Amino acid sequence: MRFMRFEKDGHVGIAVDAGHGWHARLDDDAAFPGDVGLIAMLAPGNRDVLVEHLHKGAAVDMDHVRFLPPCARPGKIVCLGLNYRDHAREFDSPPPKYPTLFGRFASSLIGHGAPLVRPRVSDKFDYEGELVLVIGRSGRHITQQDALDHVFGYGVFNDASIRDYQLRTTQWTMGKNFDGTGAFGPWLVTADELPPGAAGLALETRLNGEVVQQASTSDMIFDVAQTIAIVSEAMTLDAGDMIVMGTPSGVGYARKPPLYMKPGDVCEVSIERIATLRNTVVQEA
């Protein structure tokens, strides 16, 4: 099953595709769920009722909507850095023995088709194709054995980074949170539609049609279950929270010469069986 959030004619919509095409309800509907993250918070029985309600809504013409990030207001966006061995090496770093974790904020998120914004203060605007998961059941001190039961669904993320700001200090927060840099979408695929932990899926990033990153989600150092278990040692993971699982090698910063995104470029991130996320780069005014 797939869930999507969109805007059309001034109204926000939530759509579901349960195998029979996209159907949606708009924000003028009394039972409008508001956000895919809120759907993730529902108990399974209540979720089934809502899905049935959405599926009885109007069909969605995908060519005439503006895609929005599926989750608009996640309580937490936890990101992993250096989670592929080849990517750690291209940053001249040994593979981490403990995950490199940092936060993103919802204010940086954009949807599929929205412009990635290269800021006026830097031209070192880099791509990072990544798998993202959304938590569906809250928990603390979650075991690896139980971790995948806490996942609602998976999507595609471009953790676009302002490299000079990211690397000015050991804390990456600034370079990872410029407005208009966290591309997320076009939809979420529920966990039951994919292999456990979304393992073994091909991930590919293309810049202007040229393949710049290519890996399998099985190449991650810390997989989904390990990551959930580790993060939940410190904090309660709430339904609707997001975890962005890190990028493989091939980023622009590590190339010689560096390959950074510039206005007019088109960046696409594809993950097998999930979706292709496509964004054009624009310059901040």
Phi, psi and omega per residue, in radians:
M1 nan 2.506 -3.135
R2 -2.148 2.496 3.103
F3 -2.170 2.425 -3.080
M4 -2.391 2.587 3.049
R5 -2.108 2.381 -3.019
F6 -2.623 3.000 3.060
E7 -2.249 2.391 3.101
K8 -2.621 2.241 3.075
D9 0.924 0.689 3.084
G10 1.425 0.050 3.127
H11 -2.017 2.498 3.032
V12 -1.574 2.421 3.128
G13 -2.218 2.696 2.982
I14 -2.092 2.245 -3.087
A15 -2.140 2.654 3.071
V16 -2.261 2.509 2.982
D17 -2.173 1.839 -3.138
A18 -1.762 0.393 3.124
G19 1.906 0.001 -3.103
H20 -2.224 0.466 -3.130
G21 1.601 2.916 -3.066
W22 -1.417 2.283 3.028
H23 -2.326 2.567 -2.952
A24 -2.506 2.831 2.916
R25 -2.140 2.555 -3.131
L26 -1.778 3.000 -3.034
D27 -1.241 -0.043 3.027
D28 -1.629 0.077 3.080
D29 -1.527 2.355 -3.090
A30 -1.060 -0.521 -3.117
A31 -1.759 0.328 -3.141
F32 -1.044 2.207 -3.058
P33 -1.335 -0.329 3.027
G34 1.544 -0.698 -2.988
D35 -2.826 2.489 3.077
V36 -1.105 -0.590 3.076
G37 -1.043 -0.590 3.098
L38 -1.249 -0.567 3.054
I39 -1.116 -0.684 3.124
A40 -1.071 -0.458 -3.100
M41 -1.379 -0.273 -3.044
L42 -1.279 2.585 2.970
A43 -1.111 2.612 -3.051
P44 -0.894 -0.738 -3.127
G45 -1.128 -0.758 3.105
N46 -1.157 -0.618 3.102
R47 -1.113 -0.723 3.136
D48 -1.075 -0.707 3.120
V49 -1.105 -0.741 -3.138
L50 -1.169 -0.718 3.113
V51 -1.039 -0.736 3.113
E52 -1.091 -0.690 3.113
H53 -1.135 -0.775 3.118
L54 -1.089 -0.710 -3.047
H55 -1.207 -0.342 3.081
K56 -1.516 -0.026 3.112
G57 -1.351 -3.069 -3.085
A58 -1.214 2.587 3.037
A59 -1.172 2.594 -3.075
V60 -1.881 2.214 3.014
D61 -1.501 1.823 -3.020
M62 -1.104 -0.358 -3.112
D63 -1.446 -0.071 -3.050
H64 -2.296 0.636 3.062
V65 -2.277 2.773 3.008
R66 -1.812 2.034 -3.103
F67 -1.226 2.419 3.055
L68 -2.021 2.765 3.039
P69 -0.973 2.312 -3.099
P70 -0.949 -0.690 3.116
C71 -1.936 1.998 -3.046
A72 -1.491 -0.601 -3.000
R73 -2.322 0.986 3.099
P74 -1.099 2.440 3.112
G75 -1.117 -0.621 3.125
K76 -2.462 2.477 2.940
I77 -2.167 1.803 -3.124
V78 -1.756 2.226 -3.082
C79 -2.042 2.590 3.065
L80 -1.849 2.385 2.987
G81 -1.913 2.688 3.036
L82 0.958 0.719 -3.061
N83 -1.688 0.162 2.966
Y84 -2.181 2.360 -3.030
R85 -1.032 -0.755 -3.129
D86 -1.140 -0.577 3.104
H87 -1.222 -0.686 3.071
A88 -1.055 -0.735 -3.125
R89 -1.137 -0.656 -3.116
E90 -1.262 -0.245 2.994
F91 -1.701 0.243 -3.137
D92 0.961 0.709 -3.125
S93 -2.208 2.425 3.035
P94 -1.171 2.654 3.076
P95 -0.975 2.271 -3.071
P96 -1.163 2.505 3.047
K97 -1.536 -0.237 3.081
Y98 -2.428 2.426 -3.027
P99 -1.051 2.431 3.024
T100 -1.451 1.937 -3.013
L101 -1.980 2.445 3.034
F102 -2.587 2.934 -3.092
G103 -1.902 2.565 2.900
R104 -1.984 2.786 3.122
F105 -2.015 2.625 -3.085
A106 -1.062 -0.441 -3.134
S107 -1.117 -0.270 -3.135
S108 -1.584 -0.128 -2.975
L109 -1.383 2.484 2.976
I110 -2.360 2.877 -3.117
G111 -1.704 3.078 3.008
H112 -0.997 2.306 3.120
G113 1.506 -0.236 3.097
A114 -1.389 2.737 -3.106
P115 -1.321 2.318 2.873
L116 -1.317 2.270 -2.989
V117 -1.826 1.949 3.018
R118 -1.341 2.117 -3.024
P119 -1.240 2.727 -3.126
R120 -1.188 -0.323 -3.038
V121 -1.606 -0.014 -3.093
S122 -2.745 2.576 3.005
D123 -1.942 0.198 -3.095
K124 -1.742 1.186 -3.017
F125 -1.803 1.898 -2.952
D126 -1.929 2.670 3.106
Y127 -1.673 2.652 3.020
E128 -2.653 1.746 3.088
G129 -1.322 2.303 -3.028
E130 -2.579 2.709 2.932
L131 -1.460 2.419 3.055
V132 -2.209 2.505 3.060
L133 -2.102 2.699 3.068
V134 -2.084 2.250 -3.142
I135 -1.247 2.413 3.135
G136 -2.005 -0.259 3.101
R137 -2.420 2.167 -3.068
S138 -1.186 2.704 3.086
G139 -3.094 2.782 3.047
R140 -2.315 2.558 -3.082
H141 0.928 0.865 3.134
I142 -1.347 2.311 3.113
T143 -1.398 2.746 3.070
Q144 -1.029 -0.643 -3.106
Q145 -1.117 -0.575 -3.103
D146 -1.707 -0.140 -2.928
A147 -1.024 -0.743 -3.048
L148 -1.201 -0.342 3.060
D149 -1.220 -0.210 -3.127
H150 -1.660 -0.009 -3.097
V151 -1.636 2.239 3.059
F152 -1.459 -0.865 -3.085
G153 -2.921 3.082 -3.067
Y154 -2.246 2.624 3.103
G155 -2.546 -2.952 -3.090
V156 -2.011 2.437 -3.075
F157 -2.385 2.512 2.964
N158 -2.058 1.832 -3.087
D159 -1.481 1.088 -3.063
A160 -1.043 2.331 -2.924
S161 -2.219 2.466 3.043
I162 -1.648 1.681 -2.861
R163 -1.096 -0.730 -3.096
D164 -1.164 -0.599 3.076
Y165 -1.277 -0.672 3.124
Q166 -1.046 -0.710 -2.976
L167 -1.698 0.128 3.077
R168 -1.201 -0.474 3.117
T169 -2.402 3.050 3.078
T170 -1.329 -0.217 3.101
Q171 -1.702 2.167 -2.978
W172 -1.578 0.034 -2.944
T173 -0.971 -0.810 -3.045
M174 -1.076 -0.843 -3.070
G175 -1.259 -0.152 -3.105
K176 -1.894 0.108 -3.008
N177 -2.338 0.354 3.016
F178 -1.094 2.542 3.096
D179 -1.006 2.487 3.032
G180 1.269 0.476 -3.084
T181 -2.105 -0.155 -3.118
G182 -1.832 1.507 -3.093
A183 -1.394 2.336 -2.992
F184 -2.569 2.163 3.100
G185 2.599 -2.795 -0.052
P186 -1.324 -0.265 -3.125
W187 -2.681 3.075 3.005
L188 -1.891 2.493 3.030
V189 -1.910 2.248 -3.101
T190 -1.154 2.628 -2.987
A191 -1.056 -0.524 -3.100
D192 -1.202 -0.230 -3.136
E193 -1.550 -0.091 -2.995
L194 -2.224 2.875 3.059
P195 -1.048 2.716 3.120
P196 -0.934 2.247 -3.123
G197 1.204 0.243 -3.081
A198 0.915 0.598 -3.112
A199 -1.378 2.648 3.023
G200 1.344 0.287 3.140
L201 -1.657 2.433 3.115
A202 -1.303 2.274 3.081
L203 -2.026 2.297 -3.128
E204 -2.479 2.325 3.027
T205 -1.963 2.369 3.136
R206 -2.212 2.345 3.053
L207 -2.007 1.996 -3.068
N208 0.945 0.671 3.093
G209 1.502 -0.196 3.139
E210 -1.587 2.263 3.122
V211 -1.225 2.135 -3.125
V212 -2.034 -0.321 3.061
Q213 -2.447 2.434 -3.129
Q214 -2.686 2.144 -3.095
A215 -2.827 3.090 2.984
S216 -1.933 2.537 3.075
T217 -1.132 -0.226 3.049
S218 -1.332 -0.171 -3.123
D219 -1.448 -0.050 -3.129
M220 -1.136 2.499 3.092
I221 -1.204 -0.868 3.084
F222 -1.889 2.003 -3.103
D223 -1.401 -3.092 -3.038
V224 -1.078 -0.812 -3.102
A225 -1.123 -0.771 3.110
Q226 -1.049 -0.769 -3.077
T227 -1.124 -0.794 3.120
I228 -1.043 -0.767 -3.138
A229 -1.085 -0.756 -3.105
I230 -1.194 -0.831 -3.107
V231 -1.095 -0.668 -3.082
S232 -1.320 -0.119 2.967
E233 -1.115 -0.552 -3.059
A234 -1.729 -0.643 -2.967
M235 -2.447 2.630 2.993
T236 -1.217 2.203 3.011
L237 -1.576 2.036 -3.093
D238 -1.642 2.620 3.035
A239 -0.974 2.311 -3.078
G240 1.727 -0.285 3.054
D241 -1.162 2.690 -3.134
M242 -2.058 2.518 2.975
I243 -2.191 2.146 -3.129
V244 -1.784 2.118 -2.757
M245 -1.587 0.180 3.071
G246 1.668 2.845 -3.021
T247 -2.051 2.620 3.052
P248 -1.403 -3.110 -3.134
S249 -1.181 2.897 3.100
G250 1.900 0.096 -3.130
V251 -1.116 2.742 -3.062
G252 -1.133 -0.588 -3.111
Y253 -1.014 -0.641 -3.022
A254 -1.510 -0.116 -3.101
R255 -1.431 2.735 -3.141
K256 -2.202 1.873 -0.049
P257 -1.263 2.846 3.112
P258 -1.011 2.601 3.137
L259 -2.108 1.700 -3.127
Y260 -1.829 2.680 3.105
M261 -1.287 2.495 -3.117
K262 -2.329 2.834 -3.132
P263 -0.940 2.364 -3.110
G264 1.675 -0.319 3.101
D265 -1.173 2.690 3.041
V266 -2.096 2.155 3.124
C267 -1.971 2.253 3.128
E268 -2.178 2.373 3.047
V269 -2.136 2.149 3.132
S270 -2.053 2.369 2.971
I271 -2.192 2.188 -3.112
E272 -0.851 2.313 3.049
R273 1.242 0.052 3.098
I274 -1.981 -1.217 -3.062
A275 3.120 3.022 2.918
T276 -2.012 2.215 3.099
L277 -1.758 2.174 -3.048
R278 -2.217 2.275 3.117
N279 -2.499 2.474 3.028
T280 -1.701 2.534 -3.108
V281 -1.593 2.358 3.043
V282 -2.215 2.827 3.090
Q283 -1.609 2.380 3.043
E284 -1.080 2.375 -3.110
A285 -1.207 nan nan
